[in-house]
Amino acid sequence: MQDKRWSVNITIDEHENRTRAEARLQKEGGGELVGTGLARLNPKDTDVPQIGDELAAARALADLAHQLIEVTASDIEQSTKTPSDLNA
């Protein structure tokens, strides 16, 4: 069996107390999914950019994971011609 490599690149940018992260999954052999996540600074909080980066990145990865589950469910349904149950 040969190992497969998928890579995720996360890009983070900030605009006016909002942090946006984009998590881009590149599958070996083709295919790409992009998850996004946002964080905003509460005006009452101290500005700690690292926290906004971490939260936005976590949300982007969660979005990406959700999309990957949806793609997998669709692939299973197409392959088996029956509804998938990924909770089993």
Secondary structure, 3 states (H helix, E strand, C coil): CCCCCEEEEEEEEEECCEEEEEEEEEECCCCEEEEEEEEECCCCCCCCHHHHHHHHHHHHHHHHHHHHHHHHHHHHHHHHCCCCCCCC
